[in-house]
Amino acid sequence: MKFAIVSKNDKKSWNVENYVKQELENHSWVYDQVQPELVICVGGDGTLLYGVHKYVNILNNVQFLGIHTGTLGFFTDYTEEEVDECLHDLLTKKPKIYESRLLKFQIDGDSNIRYALNEIRIENIIKSQIMDLYIDDEFFETCRGSGICLSTQAGSTAYNRSLRGAVIDSGLSLMQLTEVTPIQHSVHRSLGVPYIMMEDRVIKIKSESFDTAVLCYDHLHLPLTDTKEIICGMSDLKVKFARYREYSYLKRLKNLY
């Protein structure tokens, strides 16, 4: 088995990384940072997001496993105290594979497609951002406020949850649109609640100016200077999570609060 490890930038995670690497190599696993079959993410959810984006070009051929060493590990299956159990499972068991589709987006018709596992956010902390939203080329509404968040099922427990968006059960493939501090008054009103959409919807976001806004996708971000249109939707790319033991989504949810 070819494997790679990505880890959080702290001593605790580095120690776990070195230990796991040595033990797996002692059992004839091959460390390959270019074409791994399994990527072990040591840290937390941010580390796993980093790993997904690092290997986004080979997602069809790679699986992910998380070891938790931080404060929140919704995507991770093992804690640092369970590293030996994790190694035992890796060496003796066949995993079940759980898949999660990625969002995709393009800016102003650019051929460059970017992806997100959790969410895509357009945010403006300088001034109110005015945006016209089209769904499947049909005008939906005008949003005024700090921005919007488009999340996946996996991302429903992340930034979306802090916006009081719905937490979506595991196994459902859909998108959720939530406004960020919307402006609502007698002259202008928007839907005002999260909107859950089928996975094949296409969302087009237009504005006369995005110049002071930022587009955030997972842990990454882009300026939107001179941008007029952003097109978002669900991609065909999937992240494959290798689960070596029973996966309780409800237990993971309860660990959040």
C-alpha positions in Angstrom: 0.0 0.0 0.0 1.3 3.5 -0.9 0.5 6.2 1.6 1.2 9.8 2.4 0.8 11.8 5.6 -0.2 15.5 6.0 0.0 16.9 9.5 -0.8 20.0 11.4 2.1 22.3 12.1 2.7 21.4 15.8 5.0 19.1 17.7 2.2 16.8 18.8 1.1 16.1 15.3 4.7 15.7 14.0 5.3 13.1 16.7 2.2 11.1 15.6 3.2 11.5 11.9 6.7 10.2 12.5 5.5 7.2 14.6 2.8 6.2 12.0 5.2 6.5 9.1 7.8 4.4 10.8 5.4 1.7 11.8 3.8 1.4 8.4 7.1 1.3 6.6 8.2 -1.5 9.0 5.2 -3.4 7.6 6.3 -2.9 4.0 4.0 0.0 3.2 5.5 2.5 0.8 5.6 6.2 1.6 4.7 8.1 -1.6 3.8 11.8 -1.5 3.1 12.0 -5.2 0.7 9.1 -5.9 -0.5 7.7 -2.6 -3.5 5.3 -2.3 -4.2 6.5 1.2 -3.6 9.9 2.7 -3.4 10.0 6.5 -4.3 13.4 7.9 -2.9 14.1 11.4 -4.4 17.2 13.1 -8.0 18.2 12.8 -10.6 19.0 10.2 -8.5 21.8 8.8 -5.7 19.4 8.2 -8.0 17.0 6.3 -9.2 19.9 4.1 -5.6 20.8 3.4 -5.0 17.2 2.4 -8.0 17.1 0.1 -7.0 20.2 -1.8 -3.4 19.0 -2.0 -4.5 15.8 -3.7 -7.6 17.1 -5.5 -6.1 16.2 -8.9 -6.0 12.5 -8.0 -9.1 12.1 -5.9 -10.4 9.2 -7.9 -7.4 7.1 -6.8 -6.9 8.1 -3.2 -8.7 7.6 0.1 -8.5 9.7 3.3 -8.2 8.9 7.0 -8.0 11.3 9.9 -6.2 11.1 13.2 -7.3 13.8 15.6 -4.8 15.8 17.7 -6.5 19.1 18.0 -9.8 20.6 19.4 -12.3 19.5 16.8 -12.2 16.5 14.6 -15.5 15.9 12.9 -13.8 14.2 9.9 -11.3 12.3 11.9 -11.9 8.6 13.1 -9.1 8.2 15.7 -7.6 10.3 18.5 -3.9 10.6 19.2 -4.5 8.1 22.1 -5.8 5.6 19.6 -2.9 5.6 17.2 -2.0 2.0 17.9 -5.6 0.9 17.3 -5.5 2.9 14.1 -2.4 1.1 12.9 -3.8 -2.2 13.8 -6.9 -1.5 11.8 -4.9 -0.3 8.8 -2.8 -3.4 8.8 -5.5 -6.0 9.4 -8.9 -4.7 8.2 -10.5 -3.7 4.9 -12.2 -0.3 5.1 -15.7 0.7 4.2 -15.6 3.7 1.8 -17.8 6.7 2.4 -17.9 9.4 -0.4 -18.6 13.1 -0.3 -19.0 15.2 -3.4 -17.2 18.5 -3.8 -18.7 21.8 -4.8 -17.2 23.6 -7.8 -17.1 27.2 -9.0 -15.9 29.4 -11.8 -15.3 33.1 -11.9 -16.4 35.1 -14.9 -16.5 32.1 -17.2 -12.8 31.3 -16.5 -11.9 27.8 -17.5 -10.2 27.3 -14.2 -12.5 25.2 -11.9 -11.9 25.3 -8.2 -13.4 22.9 -5.6 -14.6 22.9 -2.0 -15.5 20.0 0.4 -17.3 22.1 3.0 -18.4 25.4 1.5 -18.0 28.3 -0.8 -18.5 31.8 0.8 -18.7 35.3 -0.6 -18.1 37.7 2.2 -17.6 41.5 2.4 -16.7 43.1 5.7 -16.0 46.5 4.2 -19.6 47.4 3.0 -22.9 45.7 2.2 -22.6 43.3 -0.6 -25.5 43.4 -3.1 -25.9 40.2 -5.2 -28.5 38.8 -7.6 -28.9 35.1 -7.3 -30.0 32.9 -10.3 -30.8 29.2 -9.9 -30.8 27.2 -13.1 -30.8 30.6 -15.0 -34.0 31.7 -13.3 -33.8 34.8 -11.1 -34.3 33.9 -7.5 -33.6 36.9 -5.3 -31.4 39.8 -4.5 -29.2 39.4 -1.4 -28.0 42.4 0.6 -25.7 42.0 3.6 -22.3 40.5 4.4 -22.5 37.7 2.0 -23.7 34.2 1.3 -22.6 30.6 2.1 -23.1 27.6 -0.2 -22.4 24.4 1.7 -22.5 20.6 1.1 -23.8 18.0 3.4 -20.3 17.6 4.9 -20.1 21.4 5.3 -23.5 21.7 7.0 -21.8 21.2 10.4 -19.1 23.8 9.7 -19.5 27.5 8.9 -23.1 26.9 7.8 -24.0 25.8 11.3 -22.7 29.0 12.8 -25.1 30.8 10.5 -28.0 28.7 11.9 -28.2 26.7 8.8 -29.6 23.1 8.9 -27.4 20.2 9.8 -27.8 17.6 7.0 -27.8 13.9 7.7 -25.0 11.7 6.4 -25.5 10.2 3.0 -27.6 13.0 1.4 -26.1 14.7 -1.6 -27.4 18.3 -1.8 -26.5 22.0 -1.4 -27.6 24.5 1.1 -27.6 28.3 0.6 -27.5 30.5 3.7 -27.2 34.3 3.9 -24.5 36.0 6.1 -26.0 38.8 8.2 -28.7 39.7 5.7 -30.3 43.2 5.6 -34.1 42.9 6.0 -36.4 45.9 6.2 -39.6 47.3 4.7 -38.0 48.2 1.3 -35.9 45.0 0.9 -36.5 41.4 2.0 -35.0 38.2 1.0 -35.9 34.6 1.8 -34.3 35.0 5.2 -33.9 31.3 5.9 -31.5 28.6 4.6 -32.5 27.1 1.2 -31.8 23.4 0.6 -31.4 22.5 -3.1 -31.1 19.4 -5.2 -27.5 18.4 -6.1 -28.0 19.2 -9.8 -28.9 22.9 -9.4 -26.6 25.6 -10.8 -26.2 28.8 -8.9 -25.2 32.0 -10.7 -24.2 35.0 -8.5 -24.0 38.4 -10.2 -23.1 41.9 -8.8 -22.2 45.3 -10.2 -19.1 45.1 -7.9 -17.4 42.4 -5.8 -14.3 44.6 -5.5 -14.2 44.7 -1.6 -15.5 41.1 -1.2 -13.5 37.9 -0.8 -14.4 34.4 -2.0 -13.6 31.7 0.6 -13.6 28.1 -0.2 -12.8 25.7 2.6 -9.5 27.1 4.1 -8.6 29.0 0.9 -9.6 32.4 -0.4 -9.5 34.6 -3.5 -10.0 38.4 -4.1 -12.9 39.3 -6.4 -11.6 42.5 -7.9 -13.2 43.2 -11.3 -15.4 40.1 -10.9 -19.0 40.3 -12.2 -20.2 36.7 -12.1 -19.6 33.5 -10.1 -21.1 30.1 -11.1 -21.4 27.4 -8.5 -22.7 23.8 -8.4 -21.9 20.3 -7.4 -19.0 18.6 -9.1 -18.5 15.0 -10.1 -15.4 14.8 -7.9 -15.8 12.8 -4.6 -13.6 12.6 -1.5 -13.3 9.0 -0.4 -13.1 8.5 3.4 -11.7 5.1 4.5 -13.6 4.0 7.6 -12.0 1.1 9.5 -14.5 0.9 12.3 -18.2 1.7 13.0 -19.1 5.2 11.9 -21.7 7.0 14.0 -22.7 10.3 12.5 -25.0 11.0 15.5 -22.1 10.6 17.9 -20.0 13.0 15.8 -22.8 15.5 15.9 -23.1 15.2 19.7 -19.3 15.9 20.0 -20.0 19.3 18.5 -22.0 20.7 21.4 
